């Protein structure tokens, strides 16, 4: 065998492993997005009160923060494989639990376990893609990561809606459980053929101090603001659509346009946008596009205007997502697992804090929910600019 043949033979297991990890990314985000149209009505069918429904919805984000912390420490001590495997297995069992519960209280407990499993899994997928990528491959692969999330956001609700309409909520959760368990088995088989992930086991006292550069701080701020705005749209835009006479299908088209715009932007980003737009500028540009959409959406009074505004928001989301994923790689490799875990804490906190705050201010002050999300995004812009200036000053 020639040296070239040996090199290609070494690349094949890595390529198979990367494909397997991409499959995990798609399935894990399909799992979370598929629940958007069915979780609340399923909770109600089990006897949940409006307060308990809100608690069931929010519990996942809260407990995923616990999983994020465990995942980050585990990745820096032993690599990304253990949290990836445990997260997949835990998510599979949790989804089976959704299909089997008989009360809203039991559903709440399963939701908490699912949150921990998701908190283990999601940072590990990002770390895995990063570990399997060279520096020149990072930008296109982060874009691909974001595209898979957008694709999951597009097809997840369609899958859950179609299955639950025909066979019931339990069948939808059982289908997701089978898909997740199949993913676990296939991925474990694929990763077994790969060389180690390059992270020797460390004792806790050997872990490097956790430090955040301005670039990393930018990624945290951007994640919080963007996911807070996205969560607000998911929570309140269906109500606005109904108020202007749109049916569920038309509102669904608006969210599909959001997903398609995000996917298309990230497909173009590595070659067409990234060379002209540094990551910090990309984050700021994406948030400004999102702000424009947040201004336009409450004023829409027809389905075409609603769909177009959702597409504009998707354009902003697609611009932001790969840029903030590149920024989060600015820290030292020896503490990157914990940095990625903290990134997903901010990601989850945006969804957990901004939409409830928007709802509260709407009830008490009459402030349009998108206005709260708009203020959060506008406050993020000067913070991003300040971090970018510090980053530039540190580079000279």
C-alpha positions in Angstrom: 0.0 0.0 0.0 1.4 3.4 -0.9 1.5 6.3 1.5 -1.3 8.0 -0.4 -3.4 4.9 0.0 -2.7 4.8 3.7 -3.7 8.5 4.0 -7.0 7.9 2.2 -7.6 4.8 4.3 -7.1 6.9 7.4 -9.5 9.5 6.2 -12.4 7.1 5.5 -13.2 6.3 9.1 -13.0 10.0 9.9 -15.4 10.8 7.1 -17.8 8.0 8.3 -17.6 9.4 11.8 -18.4 13.0 10.6 -21.3 11.7 8.6 -22.6 9.8 11.7 -22.2 13.0 13.9 -24.1 15.0 11.3 -26.9 12.4 11.5 -27.0 12.9 15.2 -27.2 16.7 14.8 -30.2 16.3 12.5 -32.0 13.7 14.7 -31.4 15.5 18.0 -32.7 18.8 16.7 -35.6 17.0 14.8 -36.5 15.6 18.3 -36.8 19.1 19.9 -38.5 20.8 16.9 -41.0 18.0 16.3 -42.5 18.6 19.8 -43.4 22.3 19.1 -46.9 21.6 17.7 -47.8 18.6 19.9 -46.3 19.1 23.4 -48.9 21.6 24.7 -52.0 19.8 23.4 -50.5 16.4 24.6 -50.0 17.9 28.1 -53.6 19.2 28.0 -54.9 15.8 27.0 -53.2 14.4 30.2 -55.0 16.9 32.4 -52.4 19.6 32.6 -53.6 23.1 33.7 -52.3 26.1 31.7 -49.7 26.8 34.4 -48.5 23.1 34.3 -48.4 23.2 30.5 -46.0 26.2 30.7 -44.0 24.3 33.3 -43.8 21.3 31.1 -42.6 23.4 28.1 -40.0 25.3 30.2 -38.6 22.3 32.2 -36.6 21.0 29.3 -34.6 24.3 28.9 -34.0 24.5 32.7 -32.7 20.9 33.0 -30.7 21.1 29.8 -28.5 23.6 31.6 -27.7 20.9 34.1 -26.8 18.6 31.3 -24.7 21.3 29.6 -22.5 21.6 32.7 -22.0 17.9 33.0 -21.3 17.6 29.2 -18.7 20.4 29.2 -16.7 19.0 32.2 -16.9 15.5 30.7 -15.7 16.7 27.3 -12.6 18.4 28.7 -11.8 15.4 30.9 -12.6 12.5 28.6 -13.6 13.8 25.1 -17.0 14.1 23.4 -17.9 10.4 23.0 -19.2 9.7 26.5 -21.7 12.6 26.6 -22.7 11.9 23.0 -23.5 8.3 23.8 -25.2 8.9 27.1 -27.2 11.8 25.6 -28.4 9.7 22.7 -29.4 6.8 25.0 -31.1 9.1 27.5 -33.0 10.9 24.8 -34.2 7.6 23.3 -35.5 6.4 26.7 -37.1 9.8 27.5 -39.0 9.8 24.2 -40.2 6.3 25.0 -41.3 7.7 28.3 -43.4 10.4 26.6 -45.3 7.7 24.8 -46.0 5.7 28.0 -46.9 8.4 30.7 -50.4 8.5 32.0 -50.4 11.8 33.8 -49.2 15.4 33.4 -47.0 15.1 36.5 -45.3 12.0 35.0 -44.8 13.9 31.8 -43.1 16.7 33.7 -40.6 14.2 35.2 -39.9 12.7 31.8 -39.4 16.2 30.4 -36.8 16.9 33.1 -34.8 13.8 32.2 -35.1 14.6 28.5 -33.7 18.1 29.2 -30.6 16.6 31.0 -30.1 14.1 28.1 -30.4 16.9 25.5 -28.0 19.1 27.6 -25.4 16.3 27.4 -26.0 15.6 23.7 -26.1 19.0 21.9 -22.7 20.4 23.1 -21.1 17.1 22.3 -22.3 17.2 18.7 -20.7 20.7 18.2 -17.5 19.5 19.9 -17.5 16.4 17.7 -17.8 18.3 14.4 -15.1 20.7 15.7 -12.7 17.9 16.6 -13.2 16.2 13.2 -12.5 19.4 11.3 -9.3 21.1 10.4 -9.0 24.9 10.7 -9.7 25.4 7.0 -12.8 23.2 7.2 -14.3 24.9 10.3 -16.4 27.6 8.5 -18.1 25.3 6.0 -18.8 22.6 8.6 -20.2 25.1 11.1 -22.5 26.3 8.3 -23.5 22.7 7.6 -24.2 22.2 11.3 -26.6 25.2 11.2 -28.2 24.0 7.9 -29.0 20.7 9.6 -30.7 22.5 12.5 -32.7 24.5 10.0 -33.7 21.3 8.1 -34.8 19.7 11.4 -36.8 22.8 12.2 -38.5 22.5 8.8 -39.3 18.7 8.9 -39.7 18.1 12.6 -43.1 19.8 13.1 -44.3 18.4 9.8 -43.5 14.8 10.9 -45.0 15.2 14.4 -48.1 16.9 13.0 -48.7 14.3 10.3 -48.2 11.3 12.7 -50.2 12.8 15.6 -53.1 13.7 13.3 -53.3 10.2 11.9 -52.3 8.0 14.9 -52.3 10.2 18.0 -49.7 11.9 20.1 -48.3 8.7 21.6 -47.5 7.3 18.2 -45.6 10.5 17.3 -43.4 10.2 20.4 -42.9 6.4 19.8 -41.8 7.2 16.2 -39.3 9.7 17.5 -38.0 7.2 20.2 -37.5 4.5 17.5 -35.6 7.1 15.3 -33.4 8.2 18.2 -32.6 4.6 19.3 -31.7 3.7 15.7 -29.5 6.7 15.6 -27.8 5.6 18.8 -27.1 2.1 17.5 -25.8 3.3 14.0 -23.6 6.0 15.5 -22.0 3.8 18.1 -21.1 1.3 15.3 -19.7 4.1 13.1 -17.6 5.7 15.8 -16.1 2.4 16.9 -14.0 2.3 13.7 -12.6 5.8 14.3 -9.3 6.6 16.0 -9.6 8.4 19.4 -10.9 11.9 19.5 -7.6 13.3 20.8 -8.6 14.2 24.3 -6.6 12.3 27.0 -8.5 11.7 30.2 -7.6 14.4 32.7 -8.1 14.6 36.5 -10.2 17.5 37.6 -7.2 19.3 39.1 -5.5 19.2 35.8 -8.2 21.1 33.9 -7.2 24.5 32.7 -8.9 27.6 34.2 -12.0 28.6 32.2 -11.4 31.9 30.5 -13.5 33.8 28.0 -12.1 35.9 25.2 -14.1 38.8 23.7 -14.9 36.6 20.7 -16.4 34.0 23.0 -18.3 36.6 24.9 -19.7 37.8 21.6 -21.0 34.3 20.8 -22.7 34.1 24.2 -24.4 37.5 23.8 -25.5 36.7 20.2 -26.8 33.2 21.2 -28.9 34.7 24.1 -30.4 37.5 22.0 -31.1 35.4 18.8 -32.6 32.5 20.6 -34.7 34.8 22.8 -36.1 36.4 19.7 -36.6 33.0 18.0 -38.4 31.6 21.0 -40.7 34.7 21.1 -41.6 34.2 17.5 -42.4 30.5 18.0 -44.5 31.4 21.1 -46.5 34.4 19.9 -46.5 34.7 16.1 -49.1 31.8 15.6 -51.4 33.9 17.8 -50.8 37.0 15.6 -51.3 35.0 12.4 -54.6 33.8 13.7 -55.6 37.3 14.7 -55.1 38.5 11.1 -57.2 35.7 9.7 -54.5 33.1 8.8 -55.2 29.4 9.3 -52.7 26.9 10.8 -51.5 25.9 7.4 -50.7 29.5 6.4 -48.9 30.1 9.7 -47.0 26.9 9.1 -45.9 28.2 5.7 -44.5 31.3 7.4 -42.4 29.1 9.7 -41.3 27.0 6.8 -40.2 30.2 5.0 -38.2 31.1 8.1 -36.4 27.7 8.0 -35.8 27.8 4.2 -34.3 31.3 4.4 -32.0 30.2 7.2 -30.9 27.0 5.3 -30.3 29.0 2.1 -28.3 31.7 3.8 -26.1 29.1 5.5 -25.6 27.2 2.3 -24.2 30.4 0.7 -22.3 31.6 3.7 -19.0 29.7 3.5 -18.1 30.8 -0.1 -20.2 33.9 -0.8 -20.6 35.7 2.5 -17.8 34.6 5.0 -14.9 36.0 2.9 -16.5 39.4 2.9 -17.9 39.5 6.4 -15.8 38.7 9.6 -17.7 36.7 12.3 -18.3 39.7 14.6 -19.7 41.7 11.7 -21.8 38.7 10.6 -23.4 38.4 14.1 -24.2 42.1 14.1 -25.6 42.0 10.6 -27.8 39.0 11.3 -29.2 40.6 14.5 -30.0 43.8 12.6 -31.9 41.8 10.0 -33.8 40.1 12.8 -34.6 43.5 14.3 -36.1 44.6 11.0 -38.2 41.5 11.0 -39.3 42.0 14.6 -40.4 45.5 13.6 -42.3 44.3 10.5 -44.1 41.3 11.9 -46.5 43.0 14.3 -47.5 45.4 11.6 -48.3 42.6 9.0 -52.0 42.3 8.1 -51.9 39.7 5.4 -50.5 36.2 4.9 -48.0 37.3 2.2 -46.6 40.1 4.4 -46.4 37.6 7.4 -44.5 35.0 5.3 -42.1 37.6 3.8 -41.3 38.9 7.3 -40.7 35.4 8.6 -38.3 34.9 5.7 -36.5 38.1 6.6 -36.1 36.8 10.2 -34.8 33.5 8.7 -32.2 35.5 6.7 -31.0 37.1 9.9 -30.9 33.8 11.8 -29.0 32.1 9.0 -26.4 34.9 9.0 -26.0 34.8 12.7 -25.8 31.1 13.4 -22.5 30.0 11.6 -20.7 33.2 12.7 -21.4 32.6 16.4 -20.4 29.0 16.1 -17.0 30.1 14.6 -16.6 32.7 17.4 -17.1 30.1 20.1 -14.0 28.3 18.9 -11.7 31.2 19.9 -10.8 29.7 23.3 -8.0 27.3 24.2 -8.7 23.8 23.0 -8.0 22.4 26.5 -11.1 24.1 27.9 -13.2 24.2 24.7 -15.7 21.6 26.0 -16.8 23.7 28.9 -16.9 26.8 26.7 -19.2 25.1 24.3 -21.3 23.9 27.2 -21.6 27.6 28.5 -22.5 28.6 25.0 -25.5 26.3 25.0 -26.4 27.5 28.5 -26.8 31.0 27.0 -28.6 29.4 24.0 -31.1 27.8 26.4 -31.5 30.8 28.6 -32.5 33.0 25.7 -35.4 30.6 25.0 -36.2 30.2 28.8 -36.2 33.9 29.7 -37.2 36.1 26.8 -40.5 34.6 25.7 -42.0 34.4 29.3 -40.7 38.0 29.9 -42.4 39.1 26.7 -45.6 37.4 27.7 -45.5 39.0 31.1 -44.9 42.5 29.8 -47.7 42.0 27.2 -50.2 41.1 30.0 -49.1 43.8 32.4 -48.1 46.7 30.2 -49.7 45.8 26.8 -46.2 45.7 25.2 -46.2 43.7 22.0 -44.2 40.5 22.6 -41.9 41.1 19.6 -41.1 44.5 21.1 -39.5 42.8 24.1 -37.4 40.6 21.8 -36.5 43.7 19.7 -35.2 45.5 22.8 -33.1 42.5 23.8 -31.6 42.3 20.3 -31.0 46.1 20.2 -29.2 45.9 23.5 -27.0 43.1 22.2 -25.7 45.2 19.3 -23.6 47.7 21.3 -22.3 44.8 23.5 -21.2 42.9 20.4 -19.5 46.1 19.1 -17.7 46.6 22.4 -16.5 43.0 22.4 -15.3 43.3 18.8 -13.3 46.4 19.7 -11.6 44.6 22.5 -10.9 41.6 20.3 -9.3 43.9 17.7 -7.3 45.7 20.3 -6.0 42.4 21.7 -4.9 41.3 18.2 -2.6 44.3 17.8 
